[in-house]
């Protein structure tokens, strides 16, 4: 069985960006866990870069009434492939 990528393989730019972003996140997590020393400016820069690529979480409130209650429907689809 052949291993690795075929000759001529080129990783997409989107995939490269995702890898770079995950490296920033991993460095910050290692710093929090005490596995990596980082200066305050490195942490600030890492957080600033993550804010550019990850959406901020926001609080969302859904309200219904007795006359019009909310309903939630979950559906699962089998992965393609």
Buried (B, 14 or more C-beta within 10 A) or exposed (E): EEEEEEEEEEEEEEEEEEEEBEEBBEBBEEBEEEEEEBEEEBBEEBEEBEEEEEEEEEEEEEEEEEEEEEEEEEEEEEEEE
